[in-house]
Amino acid sequence: MSEETKDVLRISLDDLQSVATPQIVAPTPATQTSGKSYGSIYEPAEPQTLAQEKANFFLKAWVYLGLAGFVGAMLGWSIAEPAFVDGPGSRWGNTWLIPLIVTLMCVGFAVAESIVERSFRKAAIRIGIALPLGVALSFVFDFIANIIYNIGLGVCAQAGVQTFHNPAVWIARALAWAVFGVAGGVVYGIIGRSGKKTGYGALGGAIGAALGGLIFDPIAFATHGGAASRAVGFGLLGMATGISMGLVESALKDRWLYVTAGPLAGKQFILYKPQTSMGSIQTCDIYLFKDAEILPQHATLLQKGDRMHLIAQGTVYLAGQRIHSSRVLESGSILQVGRYAFRYQERLRS
């Protein structure tokens, strides 16, 4: 083509300014959700997948209940021991040693769960309930334990047992001290407002306290008696009672939520009540803290017959799908509430 036949397109600045640019309006998504979106820019955001976090060892029930029992028993011993008299005679420490230890163990069991869940308001309320209840039950159960122990010693005497080095005497003490564990378990269940929790706590407490009573005399012989033997013996009593309560409760549970991600990863919430609330206020049964996206009353777990229903008041995802009203949970269901992830479990039934 020759140079003369070429068409030359010339555009001036005035021509550009006179051109009207059409305005493109993006469609508004029907629902706005938080999180990252990896699809179309107009699609609602999908929930962020939360990786399963390493379980916190101290959020296991047998661990924090064992620590609570140990701390409570040692605190009671440290208060009463200076006024305790070995041998003939007695002071107020002789009267109050066991009741004070049992009372503070009860308080420890009552508030331990609230403390690990960072619900300090609930812990304060539970202290106000557990303290007078523990005092009353400790004296009642101490009276019962003394009766059982004296009967046991009488049986040992009739069997020809002549010394406290005989294991038969240790068994008598173990049976008597099991009563103290029952007291701790009863307060633990009453505070939790569950008859089933009371039963599990009483059974676990009895087993743990019996083990503590069984080794008390051998410890006294090894440490040659006195304050040191009582400190070790009562400390192990409190720890064994708490550990046993946690293990029995976990072994006999029917339904529970296990936290797989979030600040409480490793904690399990046993679902005793017909209705369990989840939210960002401390009065909720499951208190979810450090997340601004969680509502004060965010979700409710409602047991109807043999089925557990999840009712969502806020944003809740079940297996990655948002729940808009309610859903029935199956064992193994994965829930996401804000930065928390849970696995719902049910005990297999034959």
Secondary structure as UniProt FT lines:
FT   HELIX           3..5
FT   HELIX           13..17
FT   TURN            41..42
FT   HELIX           57..59
FT   HELIX           61..80
FT   HELIX           81..83
FT   HELIX           92..116
FT   TURN            117..118
FT   HELIX           120..158
FT   TURN            159..160
FT   TURN            164..165
FT   HELIX           167..191
FT   TURN            192..193
FT   HELIX           195..222
FT   TURN            223..224
FT   HELIX           226..252
FT   STRAND          255..261
FT   TURN            263..266
FT   STRAND          268..270
FT   STRAND          275..279
FT   TURN            282..283
FT   STRAND          286..287
FT   TURN            292..293
FT   TURN            296..297
FT   STRAND          299..304
FT   TURN            305..306
FT   STRAND          307..312
FT   STRAND          317..318
FT   TURN            319..320
FT   STRAND          321..322
FT   STRAND          326..329
FT   TURN            331..332
FT   STRAND          334..337
FT   TURN            338..339
FT   STRAND          340..346
//
